């Protein structure tokens, strides 16, 4: 799994859906755009470049650094702001009787600064949005996402 140098963000949650459905929601652009990015592109294949566009000012890129279908998905940032550039974020999925246990990490932050703390809060809100999207089909418009 991704290296854990520097500071890290971790969140775990249960999503009441199959690992296949959760994997698609965290890795396919048409799903990412429903709970995270404004528009994105990429394929969940090792070495593939992902474009994660949030606004013209936040038009970021990363490379799939680890992927195993329906088990894990990690992106190493390559073009973002100074705080995000050295980081890797990703998801490990574990099937449970009542759904999928998702372990999220965002590692490699160089500083324990306000941006890291704000990003941790935003990830918590976004992962709740992911849960509601996968379980209930709820799509929050991009301008209302944290």
N, C-alpha and C positions, 0 to 999 in steps of 0.2 A: 504494500500500500504506500501511499504518498509519504514523503519524508516529513518529519515533524520538528524541523529546526525553527527557532524563533517562537512566536506566540501563536496560539490556535483558538479556534472557535469550534465547539462541539454542541450538537443538538441531537437527541434521539426521540423518536415518536412512533406510535403504532398507527398504521393506515389500514382501514378495513377494506382491503382490496387485494387482489392477487399480485404476486411479484411481477408478473408480466405487465400488468396495467400500470403499476408504479414505475417500473423501469421505462416504459414508453413515456410516461409523464415527465421523468427527469432527464431524458436523453433525446427525445425527438422535438425538433423546432416547433412543429405545429402544436405541441402540448406546452413547451416552455413558454410560448407566447401567451398562453392562457393563465399563467400564474406567476411568471417572473419577468421575462424580457418583453420589450415592445415588439421587436422582431429579431429573429435569430435564424441562423443557418448552420448546417453541419450534419454529420452522420456519426452514430455511435460506433466508430471503428478506430482502433489504435492509430495514432498519428494524424487523425483528421483534424483540420482547422475548423473551429467554431467561431462564428461571428455572433456576439451578444450585444445587440443594439438596444440602448435604453433611451437615448436622445442623440442628436448630432454631436453633442459634447461628450457623451459617454457611449462611444461606439467601439467596443472592446473585442479582443480576440484571445483565443486560447487553443491549446492542442489537447486532444484526448490522450492522456498519459497512462491510463489504465481503464480497461473495460472487459467485462465478462458478462455476457447476455444474462439478464434477469438476476445478476448477483452484485455487480459493482460498476461504478461509472465515475471517473475522475477527469477533471480538466485542469491543466497547468496554464495559468495566465501567461500571455506573451506580449500583449499590447493593451495596457490599461493605465490607470494612474499609478503614481510611484508606490503607494501602499499595496495595491493589488498585484502589481507586476511580479513580485517574487512568490506569489501564493499559488496554492493548488486547492481546489475545492472538490468535494465528491460525496458519493452516497454508497453505502454498503447495505444491501437488502437481505433480510432473513425471513423466510416464510414462517408464519405462525398459524395456529389453528384458526384464528379469527382475523387473519390478514397478513400484513407485511410489517416487520419491525425495520424501520429505517434509521440508520446511523449516519448522520451528516457530519462532515468535518471541513474546515477551511483553515489550512495550515500554512506555515511559512511567513507569517506576518513578521516584519523586522522590528516593529515598535508596538508597545502596548499603549497606543494613543487613542484619542477620541474617535478616530475613524474606525479602528478595530472594534471599539465598544459599540459604536453606532451600527456597524455592519452586523455585529452579533445580534443586536435587537432586530434589525431589518430581516436577517435570516430567520429568526424565530417567527416573525410575522408572516414572511413569505412561505415558510414551511407549513404554517397553519393554513395558508391559502392553498398550498399544494394538497394538503389533506382534504380540505373541503372541495377542491376541484376533482380529485380522484374519487372520493366517496360520494359526493352529491352532485357533481357537475357544475359547481358554482364557479363562475368566471367573474373576477373583480376587474373592472376596467383599469387599464394601465395607470391612468392618472390618479387612481384611488389606492394603489398599492403602496406599501411602506418601502 
